[in-house]
Amino acid sequence: ALAYFEQLKISPDAWQVCAEALAQRTYSDDHIKFFCFQVLEHQVKYKYSELTTVQQQLIRETLVSWLQAQMLNPQPEKTFIRNKAAQVFALLFVTEYLTKWPKFFFDILSVVDLNPRGVDLYLRILMAIDSELVDRDVVHTSEEARRNTLIKDTMREQCIPNLVESWYQILQNYQYTNSEVTCQCLEVVGAYVSWIDLSLIANDRFINMLLGHMSIEVLREEACDCLFEIVNKGMDPVDKMKLVESLCQVLQSAGFFSIDREEDVDFLARFSKLVNGMGQSLIVSWTKLIKNGDIKNAQEALQAIETKVALMLQLLIHEDDDISSNIIGFCYDYLHILKQLTVLSDQQKANVEAIMLAVMKKLTYDEEYNFENEGEDEAMFVEYRKQLKLLLDRLAQVSPELLLASVRRVFSSTLQNWQTTRFMEVEVAIRLLYMLAEALPVSHGAHFSGDVSKASALQDMMRTLVTSGVSSYQHTSVTLEFFETVVRYEKFFTVEPQHIPCVLMAFLDHRGLRHSSAKVRSRTAYLFSRFVKSLNKQMNPFIEDILNRIQDLLELSPPENGFQSLLSSDDQLFIYETAGVLIVNSDYPAERKQALMRNLLTPLMEKFKILLEKLMLAQDEERQASLADCLNHAVGFASRTSKAFSNKQTVKQCGCSEVYLDCLQTFLPALSCPLQKDVLRSGVRTFLHRMIICLEEEVLPFIPSASEHMLKDCEAKDLQEFIPLINQITAKFKIQVSPFLQQMFMPLLHAIFEVLLRPAEENDQSAALEKQMLRRSYFAFLQTVTGSGMSEVIANQGAENVERVLVTVIQGAVEYPDPIAQKTCFIILSKLVELWGGKDGPVGFADFVYKHIVPACFLAPLKQTFDLADAQTVLALSECAVTLKTIHLKREGLCVLGLQRSCINMNKKCPNICGWNIIFENYL
């Protein structure tokens, strides 16, 4: 049915059928009526210019006729139909208003008059028009933007006063009898006020009516939003200040500033947004006046701002976070003003302290926060906390000493009695200490040197944190905040290393890695890794004890044992990395390091062999998958321990080369396993990447066999992931791997070509993308080979194969609309010309340059898909130019003759540029 409707939508005569059906009210089914409007929408949006004048007139008359019928219908149309109709009216308006339908609004108003159903549709049409003309979320072409500007200018001249008058009449008529229409009208006023003459709205009769609506429960939220849009309108700073002040006086005298008496939180959230708008508008006025040197009016603006601070604080501290969140912008900008003042008054200092206390209070979790199953409400509070953090950072810029003193006071008083204090108060006390690290920034985390008073205060708080026993608090939020803060201030432990043992114990026992909460255990595994790496020099006395204590956390959990491990495999990666760091950075002799590393990795190798045998025998596919995952984890864990090494030198110094070679010999047989190939190959491939860095040439004997297995029965994704490994080997070892590369070059290319030539469904986007990515990988491989001085690898493949490879590069440069691949292809061509383009180059290459490479440099930019508005395409063009320059430099005097031959060749390929040889001759 859907396909039928889509087909009907694009058929040439369907719109007439639909227009007639709407005009004559042929159908009562809502979905059919909706579809008829969809067909008209499609016609107006995409095919309107194809219609005759008579047909265009028919569409106009159909819509007006439908609108007239709504005045008489016993029941209004469903909302979704009215909205769709409004969209069609709006599309027709932007298409015809400047040319054929200048009286659009007058025609609509003459039909609807003050009929409530007509007014409803009129207001929906206005909102749809605003969406077409002004909505910043809708992307417009430059031509549409110019058209929209012209429409707005014309409307301002011809009809805006009439529209404003109609809004006033609607508000006056329906404010007490039809709240829905009144709210719609207020929304329209708020939308249009941003681009019409403000004096039409910001006058006594309108403002008084809006203020009256602020006292009507069903209207006041929309009235609030409407006033916000009026206040937000750009205007002269002095006029804006007067407007805001007069509005504030009226609102205050009407009792709206008495926040504590108001129980409607939805209204207060809108009111908070209004106050925020007024405050920020005054701050913008102050900024402009200061910039213009108008000190007198700037002082008045600052005074006006200061009088709103008490109200701002009431809203900021409100228990409802939405109300508080809506005022943060004003608060933030106010602090920015204070930051610019050379001296703060006593009142301003008091305001800063009040904001600080409000932020500290509002950072606190409430009782309903669900830590184990965080949902939408929890996510919103996390975002709100981020806003408060920005306020705290700004407070630190205004008065760092006051912030430090306030946090220290709260922290100390809370930590003294943490056993009897509610979890949210303990958590926020530690959180404030954590936040100070960013609020009071220093280079490289050196919080405990430099400014003595600051360093002393932070050191004192950290000492209290680690000695108070608060790490034992029985709430996950407090536990997590403890560990986050300890790691954030790791430099403290270089100043007072005596506290390291107690913190290590907290990490290792039931408070951290063995906590009852999986969330705490997972985060602690990561934080423990960071803690150990940052303090590796101080860890030496504790290494063996730590390794013993984490032994059970390192166990590989095979699927059949049914034992639920404390840590997930992802968490275990951090523990293995930590163990590797401890061993490698220890002061032990190489023999001891080797023994410890072997103790760490031997259980993995033994388990791997057993599990691989089980996998080979497994029949059930689900069991095969779980065994393969477990094998992959084992390889991943071994790979992760190697992150402690920066290069081969450190591996040799630790005497660990032999251990990792044993791992290689253990893991490589997995490549010949016919089951779960993707998972196993991925893990072993990653391990090989690491070993190339850690073992360097010692890994080379294993590469040919591994490559052979990885090229068997491979898919596009396998090849994409295999090629970076070969690139890494080629770039690192260059001439050392030349024999290997020459041997596997064509098998690799055959595997790539075989996958690329496989037929795929025309609309299979996934297959097309995979092939595109494989092509990129293929060209990246050729770039690595040529760029590593290994062009003889290609040259030694035989003339036929060399030509085939070169032709694929030309195709990549010209035929495929992929600028990333095109750029790579031109880099390859440029390099080959540089290497082979001289007199000593391979036989026939000079001819290839003029027959194929030079034409490619001109044909590629001529393609319609070569989009110079795209950054990658510009880079491709740059490399194309470099290729031509390289040809010129390498071929010297032969270049002119070659270019003429190339022009003849291009004429054959592209008749549209047959005059190029004549043009070239003018310059040669």
N, C-alpha and C positions, 0 to 999 in steps of 0.2 A: 504493500500500500504506500509506503514511504517513497519507494522508487517511482511509483506512478505519479504521486504528487510532485516530486522533483521534476519529472519529465513534463508534467503539465505546466509547471511554473515557467519553463523556458520555451514552451511552444508559442508560436507567434500570435495566435488568436485567443489564447486562454484568458488573457487579461480582460477582453471584452465580455466573455461569458461571466467572469467574476464581477465585473463592474455592473452588469445588468442584474445579477443575482443580488448584489448589495442594494442597488437603487430600488428594486422591486420587492425586496425582502422575501426572496423566493425560499430561502432555507431558514429553518428554526434551530437547526443543530449548531451549537456554539463553535465546535471545531471546524465545521465547514465555513462558517462566517470568518473565523480567524484565518483559515487558509486563503480565502478570497482576498483578504487584506494583504496577506503575504505575497500573493501573486501580483497585486497592484504595487506593493512596495518594491518588488524585484523589477517591475516594468519601469517605475519612476527612477529607481536608483541606477539601473544599468542600460536601459533601452529607450529612455524618454526621447532622446534626440532623433530616433528613427521614426517616431510617430508623426503623422500629418497634423496640421493645425486643428483640424476637425476632431481627430482622435484625442489630442491633448485637451481640447475643450470638453470632450466627453468625460474624461477622468475628473476634471474640475467639477463638472455638473453632478457626477455620480457622488462625489464626496459631500458636496453641499446638500444634495438630496438626502443622503444617508443621515447627515447631521440634522436636517429638518425633521426627519422621521423620529429621531430620538426624543424630540419634544413631546411627541404624542404617544410613544410606547407606554403600555401599562406598567411594564417593569424595565428598569435600566439594564443595559447590556452588562455582561460580566466584566470585571476589572481588566482582565487580560485582553479582552477585545477592545475596550476603550483605549487602553495603552497602545495597542497595535495601530488602531485608527489614528491616534495622535501622532505616532511616528510617521505614518503615510502623509498626513497633513503637513508635518514639518519638512519632510523630504520635498514635497511639492512646493512648499513655501520657498525653500532655499534655491530651488530650481527656477521658479517663475516670478518671485517677488520683484526683482529688478527689471523685468521685461514685460511679462504678460499679465501679472496679477498684482499690481501695486496697491490695490484696495483690498488685499487679502484680509486684514484685520477688521476693516469696516464691514466686509461681507459676512465674516464670521459673527461679529457682534450683532449685526442686524438680524441674524438668524436666532442666536441664543438669547438675546435680551437679558433678562434677569431670571429666566427659567432655571431652577436649580440643576436640572440634568444638563442643560446647555452650558451653564457656567462651569460645571464639573469638566465637561469636554474641552471647553475653551481654555481652562487652566492647565489641563493635561497637554494640550497642543502647545501652549506657551512654554511649558517645561521641556517638551520635546524639541522645540525650536532652540531654546537656550542650550540644550545638550548638543545640538548640531553646530551651533555658532561658537560656544564659549568653553564647553567641557574640555579641560586639559587632558583628561584620560583618553580622549578620542584623538587618534593620530590623523592629522590633515596634511595633504600635499601643500606645497607653497601656493599653488593656484587656488586651492580651496580656501587657504588662509586669507589670501587677498580678497576673494569673493566674500568671505564672512565679514571682513573688515568693512567692505563697501556696503554690505547689507546693514550692518549696525549703524554706520554713518547715515545711511538713508532713513533708517527707522527713527533715529534721533531727530532728524529734520521733519519727518512727515507724520509719525504716528505715536511716538512715545508718550507725549502729554495725554493723548486720548486713552492710551492703555493704562496709564497711571490713574486717570480719572475713573476708568472702569474698575480698577482694583479697589479704589476707595469706596465706590458705590457697592461693590460686592461685600466688602468688609462691613460697611455700615448696615447693609440689609440683612446679612446672615450671621453677624457676630453673636446674637442671642438665640438664633433659631436653628442654625445648621453649622455645627462645629467642624464637620468634616470639610465642607466647602471653604470655611473661613481659614482653617489650617492650610489647606491647599493654596489659598490666595496669599497667605503669609509666606509660604515657601517660594512662591513666584516672585514676590517683592524682594525677598532675600537673595534670590538668584540674579535678578535683573539689576539690583542696586549697584553691583560692581562695575557696570559699564554704562549706566545712564546718568543724567544730571542729578546729583545728590539733592539739590534744592527741591526737586519735585517730591522727594520723600522726607527729607530732614526738615520738616516744617511743623508748625504748631498742630495743624489738624491731624496729620499722620502720626506724629510722635505721641500726641495725647491719646489717640485711639489705641496705639500699640501699648502704651503704658496702662490703659484701661484693660486691655487683653491680658496683661501680666497679673491681673487680679481675678481672672476667670480661669478656673482650674483646668478646663479642657483645652484652653487656648494658650496658656502661659508658656508652655515649653516652646511652641512654634514662635510665639511673640519674642521670646528670649533669643532664639536663633536669628530671627529677623533683625532685631536690634544689634546683634553681634555683627551681622553682615554690613549694617549701616556704619557701625563704628570702625569696621575693618577697611572701609572705602578709602583709597588714597586721596589725600587732599592737603592743602596748605597747613603747616604745623600749628600755626596760631589758631586757625579755624577749627582744626581737629581738637585742639586742647579745649576750646570753648564748647564745642559740641559734647565732648566727653564729660566735662565738668557740669554742664547743665543737665545732662542725662543722669549723672551720679546724684546730683542734688535732689532731683525728683524721686529717684529710686530710694534714696536714703530717707527722705521725708515720708515716703509711702511704707517704710518699715522693712524693705527688702534686705537691708544690711544686717538685720537681727537674725543671724544664721541659726542661733540656738533654738529659736521658736519654730523653725521650719522642719516638718517631719517628712515631707515628700522628697526622697533622695533623687528621684529622676529629674524633678524640677531643679534641685540644687546643683546637679551635675551640669545642666544647661546654664544655670545662673553663674556657676563657677567659670564656665567657658566664656560667658559674656564679660565677667570681671577681668578675666585673663586678657581678653581682647582689648578692653578699655585700658588696662595697665600697660600692655605692650604698645598700644597706639600712643599713649603719653610718652613712653620711653623713646619711640621713633621720633616724635615731635621734639623731645629734648635733644636727641642726637643731632637732628637737622639744625636746630637753633644754635647749638654749640658750634657746629661746623660753619654756620653762617655768621658767627660772631655776635648773635643777638643775645647778650648775656641777661638782660632784664627779663625777656620772655622765657629764656631757658631756666632762669631761677624760679619763675612761676610754674613752669612745667614740672620741675623737680619737687616743688612744694605740693603740687597736685598729686604726684606719684607717692610722696611720703604719706599723704592722707589716706591712701588706699592700702597701705601696708598692713594695718591692723585687720582689715577685712581679708586680705590675702592670707594672712597667718591663720585666721579662723578656718578658711577653706582648706588650707594646706594640712592642718592638723585633724581635719574631719575624719571620723572613723571609716567613712566610705571611701575606698581607694579611687573610684572614678571621679568623685568630687575633688579629691586631693590632686589627682593626676592632671586634671584640666587646668589647674592654676600654676603648675610647675614652670611653664614658659615665662610668665610674668615674674615669678620668683627668681628664675635664672638670670633674666635680663636686668632685674633690679640689682642683683649682686654684681653684675657686670658694670653697672653705673658706679657702684660703691668702689669697685676696684680702680676706677679711673680718677676718683677724688683723692686729693693729696692728704686731706685730714677728714676723719669721720667725726660727726657730732656724737654726743652721748646717746642720743636717741637712735642714731644709725648703728652704733655699736650694739645697743640693746636689740635692735632688729636682727642683726647678724646672729646674735646669740639665740634669739627666739627661733630663727629659721633652723639653726643648728640643732636645737633641742627637738624641733618638730620633725626634722629628717631622721634623727636617731629614734624617735618614737615610732615613726611610720615605717621604718625598716623592719620592724618586729613582725614575725609571723603571727597569725591568729590561730585560735584553737582548732578551727575547721580544716586547716591545711593538711592535705593528705600526702604524706611523704612517701608512702609505699606505692601509691597508684596516682601519680600526678596527671591531672586532666586539664581542661581548658582554663578553669579558674586559677589553678596553680601556675599555669603558663603565663596568665595575665599578671599575676603578682610578681613573677620573676622579671617580666618586662618593666613593671612599675618600679621594682627595686633598681633596675638599671638607670631609670630616670632619676631616682633619688641619689644614685651614686654620682651622676653628673652634677647635681646640686652640691654634693659634698666636695667634689673636686673644685668647684667654683668657690665654695666657702674657704677652701684651703688657699686659694689665690688671694682672697680678700684679707683673711686673717689666719695665717698658719699657726701662730702661737695659740690663739683662742681655740682652734679646732683641736690641736694636740692636747691642750689642757682639759678640754671638755671630754674628749675620748678617754683620757687617762683617768679622769674622775669617775666616769661611768664604769670603765673597765675594772678599776681597782675595787670600787664598792661592790660590784657584782661578783667578782671572783673571790672576794673575802667570804661570801656566804653562798657559794654556788650550790652546796648540797641542799639548801632550803629554798632556792630560787627557781622560778618556772623556767622551763627549757628555752622558751622564746627570748627571755631576757638574757640568759647566759649566751645563747647563740648570737644575739645581736651585739653583745659586748665584745665577743671574739671577732665577729664580722667587722666591727668598726676598726679594730686593730689591723685586720687584714686590709681594709680599704685605705688605711693611712699610707700603705706602701706605694700606692699610685697617686694618692692625693698630695703627698709630699715627695715628689719624684727626686731621685738621685741617679747618678750614673753607675751602672753595673751593680745595682742593689746595695750600694755602700751606705746603708742607713745607720751604721754604728761607728762612723768616723765623721770628721768634719765638725759641724755645729754641735758643740758639747751638750747643750741643754736638750736638743732634739734627740741626739744619740742616747743620752742618759735616760730620757723618758721612755724611748722605745725599748732600750735594753732592760729597763726595770719591768716594763709590761711583759716582755718575752720571758723574763726570768719567772715572773708570777705565773704565766701561762703554763710553763713546763714543770713547775714545782708544786702547783696548787692541787694537782690530782684531778683537775677538771676533765682530763682525757677519759676518766672512768664514768662520766655522766651518762646516764642510761637514756640517751636519745640520739638518733642517727644524725640529726642536723648539727648538734653540738660536736659529736665525734668527727664528722666530716670537716666542720669549720676549724677544729683543732689541727687536724693534719694539713689542711690547706694553708693555714697560717704558719705552721712550723716550716713548711717547704718554701713559702713565700719569703720568710726571713731566715733562710739557711745560713746567711753570713753571721748571724748571731752566734752560731755554734763554733765559728772560728775564733770568736772573741771569748766565749765561755764554753770550751769543749767539754767541761765536766758534766754538762747536761745531756751529752749525746747518748750515753747508755740508757737512761730512762726513756728517751724518745724512741730509741730503737726497740726497746721492749714493748712500748705502746704500739708500734707498727706491727710487731711480730706476734703479739698475743691476741686475746679475745677482743681487744679494743680496735684492732686493725684487720690484719689479714685473716683472722679467725673470728671475726665479728659474726653475729647471728644474721645480719642483713647482707644479702648478696650485693646490694648497691654500695654499701660501705666497703666490703671486701674488694670489689672491682676498682673503685676509685683509689683505695689505699694501695693496691698493687702498682698503679701508675705513679702515685705520689712517692711511694717507697723507692721506686727506681730513680726518680728525680732527686730525692734526698741523698741517696748513696752516691749518685754520679757527681752531684755538686760538692759533696764533702769527701771525695775519694781519698784525699790525703789523710783525713782524720779517721778513716775506717780501719786502718791496719790492725789495731789491737782486737778488733771484734770480728774479723773475717771468718775464722773457722767456726766460731760460735753461731754467726748468722747462717753460714752454709749448712750447719747441722740442723738449725731450727727450721729452715725452709725446705728441708729434704723431702718431707711428705707433700709439699706444695708443688714439687717438680715432677711428681709421678705422672706418667702418661696413662690415661684412663681408657683402656680398650672397651669397646661397646658391650662386650658380653659380661663384664664383671658386675654390672648393676649398681656400682658404687657411684654416688653423686659427689663429684669432686667439689672442694670448697671454692675453687676458682674455675672460671671458664677458660677455654684454650687461649682466647685473646688476652686474658689477664695473666695466664702463665707465661706468655711471651715476655711480659715486663719482668717477671721473676727470673727467667732464664737470662735476660739481658743484665739484670742486676747481679746475678751470680757471676756472669762473665766479666763484668766491670770490676767486681771485688777481687777476682783472681788476677786479672791482668794488671790492675793498678796497685797490687800489693807489693810489699818490699821483699817478698819471698824470693829465693833463688829460682832459676829457670826450672830445675828439676822438680821443685815443690809445686810450681805453677802448672807444669805439665801433668803432674800426678793429680792435682785438684781438677784440672780441666778434663782429664780422662775419667775421673770419678763422676764428673757431671754428665759427660756425653756417653759413656759406655752403656748405662741402662737404656738410653734411647736407642742405641744401635742394636742392642740385644732384643729389645721389644720390636724394633722395626723388622728384623729378620723373621721373627715368629709371626707377626701380623701379615707380612707379605706372603708367607707360605699359606696362611689361613685364607687370604684373599684369593690366591690362585685356585683354591679348592671350593670356595663359596659358590653356592648355586642361587641363593635368594638375592635379588637385585638390591633390596633395601639393606641387607647385611653387607653386600659388596660396597655400597656407598658409605656406610658407617665405618667400615674397615679402612677404606681409602682415605676418608677424612682424618682418621686417627694416624695413618701413615704420613699424611700431609702435615699434620701437626708436629709429628716427630721431626721431620725435616725442617719445618719452620722454627722449632725451638733451637735446633742445632745452629741454624742460620743466624738466629737472633743473638746467640752467645758471641758470635764473631763481630758484632757491632762494637765491641770493646776495643777492637784492633783498628788502627787507622790505615795500616799498610803491611806489606810482607815483613818489613824490618821488625815491627813490634811482635809479629807472630813468631819469627825466628828467635828473637830475644827471650820470649817466654817459653821457647821449646815446644810450641804447640802445633807445628806444621804436621808432624806425624799423626796426631790425633785427628786433625781435619782431613788428612788423606785417607785415614781409616773410615771416617764418615762418608767420604766420597765413594769409596769402594763398597760400602754398605748400601748406600742409597741408589747408586746407578742401576743395579739390577731391576729396580722398579720400572725403568723405562721400557723394558721388554715385556712387562705384564700386559696382556691383551685386554684386561678389565679396567674400567674407570680411568682410561688413559688421560683424559683432560685434567683431572685432579692431581694425579701422580706426576705428570709432566710439569705442571705448573709449579709444584713444590720443588722438584729437583732443579728446574730451570732457575728458580730464585736462588737456590743454594749455590749453583754454579756461578751466578753473577757475583755473589759474595766471595766465593773462593778465588775468582779471578783477581779480586782486589787483595785478598789476604795471602794467597799462595803464589800468585803470579805464574811464572813459567812452570812451576811444579804441577799446575793443573792441566797443562797442555796435553800430556799423554792420554787424558781421559776424554778430551773433546771430540776426536773423530768418532769413537764408538757412540758417545752420547748423541752426537748430531745425526748419525745414521738412524738411530732408533726414533729420534724426534721427528724425522722427515717421513716416517712410515705412516700411511693412512691418516694424513693430517688434513684438517679443515682450515679455513681462512684465519680463524682466531688463533689456532696453533702456530701458523706461520708468522702471523703478526707478532706473537710473543717470542718466537724463536729468533727472528731476525735481529732484534736488539742485542741478543746474546752474541751473535756472530759479529755484529758491529762493534761491540765492546772488545771482543778478542782481537779483531782486525785493527782497531784504533790503538790498542795497548801494545800489541806484540809486533805489528807491522810485518817486516820481512821474515821474522821467525815463523810465522804461520803461513807463509806463501805457498809451500807445498800442499798443506792441508786445504787452503782456499782454492787452489787450482783443481784439486781433486773433487771438492764438494760443490764448486761453483755451478756447474750445469745441472747436477741433481737438484740443487736448491731451486734453480730457475725453472726446471721442468715441473717441480712441485707447485711453484707459484703460478706458472702459466696454466697448469691443469686445473687449478681451483678457479682462476679468473675466467677460463673458457667454459666452465660448467654453466648450462642453461639455468635461468631463474625466471620466476613469474614476473611479468612486466610491472606489476604494482607492488612487488615485494621490496618495500623500502629498507627493511632490515638487511636483506641479501645485498642490495645495491650499496648500502653504507659499508658493509663488511668488505666488499670488493674495493671500494674507494680507499678504505684504510689499508688494505693489503697492497694496493698499488703504491700508496705513499711509503709503506715499509720497504717495498722492493726498490723504489728509487732512492730511499735513504741508504739502503745497503750499497747500491752502486756509488752513491756519493761518498760513503765511508771508504770503499775500496779505492776509488780514484783519489780522494783527498788524503789517503794514508800513503801515497806513493806506491801503490800496488797495481798500477794500470796493466802491468805485464800479466796479472792474473786473468784479465779479460782478453788481452792480446793473444795469449797462449791457448785459447779455446777453439782455435780453428776459424778460418775466414768466414764460413757460413754462420757459425754461432755468434761471432763478433758482430756481423752485420745485423743479425736478428736482434741482438741486445741494443745496438745503436738505433735501430728502427723503433724499438719500443720506447726509447728515450725521446725520439722525435715525436712520436705519438703522444707521449705524456706532456710534452711541451706545447703541443698544438691542439690535439683532438679532445682531450678531456677537460671539461670546465671545472677544474680544481686548482685554484691559484697556488695552493701550498705545494702540490705535486709539480706544477709548472715551474715554480721557482727552483725547486730541487733539480729538475731536469736541465734547466739552463745552467745551473752551477756545474752539473756533470759535464755538459757540453763544453762549457768554458774551460774546465780543467783538462778535458781530453784534447781540446785544440791547443792548449798551452803545452801539453806533454807530447802530442803526436803531430802537431800542425807544422812543424819545421820540415826541413828537407830530409831528415832521417826518420820521419814517421812511417808507420806501416803503409804498405803499398795500397793505393786506392783510397786512403783517408782524405787526401786533398780533394779528390773528386766528390767524396761524401760531404765535405764541408760546403762546397758550392751547390751541390745538388739538393742537399737536405737541410744542413744547419742554418745557412744564411736565409733560405726561404722561410724556415721555421721562425726565425727572429722577426720576420715581417708578418707572416700569416697569423701567428698567435695573437698579436694585438688587434688584428683586423676582425677577429671572431666577435660576434654579437655578445657572447657570454663573458668577454674580457671587460670587466666592469672596473673602471679606474676610480670609482667612488669607494671601492673596497681596498682596505689597507694592504691585504695580502697580495692583491693583484698589482698594486703599485710596486711592491717588493719584487714580484715576478718580472715586471717590466724593467726594473733596475738591473736584474740579473741578465735579462735579455740583452740590454745595452752593453753590459760588461762582456758578454759573449761576442758581440760584434766588434767591440774594441780589441778583444784578444785576437780575433781573426785578423784584424788590420795589422796588429803588431807582429804576429807570427808570420803572416804571408807577405808582408812588406809590399814590394812592387807588384807582386802577383795579385794583390787584392782587387785592383781596378778591373782587370780581366775577369777575375772570378766573379765579381759583382754583376758584370754584364751577363755572364753565363747564368748566374742565379736569377736574374730578371727574366731571361728567356724561360727558365724552368718554372718560375712563378706564373708567367703568362699562361702556361699550359695548365697549371693547377688552379689558377684563379683568374679567369678572363676579365673580371671586373677591374683588374689593375694592369691592363695591357699597356698603358702609357707610361708605366714606371721606368722602363729602360730609357725612354726619351728624357724623362725628368732627371734620372741619374746622370745621363750624359751631359746635362747642363752644369753639373757640379764636378765632373771628372776631368 
